[in-house]
Amino acid sequence: MLADRLAHYTQSLRYEDLPEAVVHEVKRRILDSLACAFGAWTAPPCRIAREMALAVKVPGGATVWGTTHKTLPDLATFANGAMVRYLDFNDTYLSKEPAHPSDNLAAVLAAAETAHAPGKLVIQAITLAYEIQCRLCDAAALRPRGWDHVTYGPISSALGVAKSLQLTEAQTRQAVNLAGVANVALRQTRVGDLSMWKACAFSNAARNGMFAAQLARRGMTGPAPIFEGDKGFMKLVSGSFELPMLGGQAMPGGEPVPFKILATYIKHFPVEYHAQTAVEAALALRAELIATEGLRGLDNLADVEIGSYDVAIEIIGRDPEKWQPTTRETADHSFPYCVAVALVDGRVTMNSFSPKRLQDPALHALMKNIHVVNVPEFERRYPTTMPTRITVRTTKGAVYSRQVEQPLGHPGHPMSDREVEDKLRRLAARRVDRAQLNRLIDCVWNLEQEKDMAALMPLLKVRS
């Protein structure tokens, strides 16, 4: 049974099994996720989630990031995870089902803090959570069946927590059973005009994964077989699937299976991942247009065509709301808005989605001239590459076109360590002083030497 297999894998994975590149990538993802969290500190859904966590004080509990307050681990997971996710700036994995695997980090770190787990164990747990979520996304698509991708989250988070808490194999199996039975999420989260819940959907899933692992630790059992049962996950949610070999396991030729964290992507722009290449193409096209016609060329755009593929179009280029976004959540999931703001401003930052920017008449006028088309040849190349072609026609009849295959941050075009650090420094600059930030970065780069993950938490304290 799959739950047995996942529990056994969780128990058997050792730090010594992890290649140096995997350990290094875990550290990069922690830095990247903390950058996103600091950047989202004042966001309304993050404030609401934090208020919920701050209302409960638990000595020896898990820290609400940015504060010295300790609360229930599941509440800390919800509050901290919402900050990682809010900006839509955290990492991504694209397969049959898309995912943001760093959404698991809040649960793993909360569990590790309460268990006083060493850094090496945390690295294992994060690697494990990435591995399970990405393999599930490879195995079966949930979106066509009406379920949200976060439905896989309670399972991956529960296993990451189980590793951090060093549950037995039997306890880990029950954590999977409990996580899988009660946490199926509706895809309505990502349809039409998007709400604050978009930022909280996975943090809630991770919270439930944490809760499942805590119940299992205390002896609670869950229904089995949770995946293959007559009314189980495969029959009612995902459809039948086979999970392939997992990272570190030996293939027939003896070579170990590569770990999935190495196939995930860091974001360079705070937009939905399928829009990353669109923004890059739009910025390059803008530079060409200005070099040829001057700034006035931007006032003469008669038509803008975004050439993409079906998955991207379904997520960010089909709903009418994408042409009239009223919230950040909708705008950063909008092909026309992301391309329009890149063409007009020459940059895409967090400020590109402020309430004032969302109401700019110039952007709305340009979006009326933007249309999205399916390019059949792009379908065959996805998700190995994520090609987007932006073509503009001016009122004078001139045509300009740019195409980008892989965005910066893709495994085929990775961000450097310095670029990841710079992202953290940029997003944390208003919250944390330079000396503290330097200590935090140094701590993460040397995580395998850390004896107790609780030592990391004071470094996350923000200014009053």
Buried (B, 14 or more C-beta within 10 A) or exposed (E): BBBBBBBEBBBEBEBEBBBEEBBBBBBBBBBBBBBBBBBBBEBEBBBBBBEBBBEBEBEEBBBBBBBEBBBBBBBBBBBBBBBBBBBBBBBBBBBBBBBBBBBBBBBBBBBBBBBEBBBBBBBBBBBBBBBBBBBBBBBBBBBEEEBBBBBBBBBBBBBBBBBBBBBEBBBBBBBBBBBBBEBBBEBEBBBEBBBBBBBBBBBBBBBBBBBBBBBBBEEBEBBBBBBBBEEBBBEEBBBEBEBEEBBBEEEEEEEEBBBBBBBBBBBBBBBBBBBBBBBBBBBBBBEBBBEEBEEEBBEBBEEBBBBBBBBBBBBBBBBEBBBBBEBBBBBBBBBBBBBBBBBBBEEBEBEBBEEEBBEBEEBBEBBEBBEBEEBEEBEEEBBEBBBBBBBBBBEEEBEBBBBBBBBBBBEEBBBEEEBBBEBBBBBBEEBBEEEBBBEBBEBBBEBBEBEEBBEBBEBBBBEE
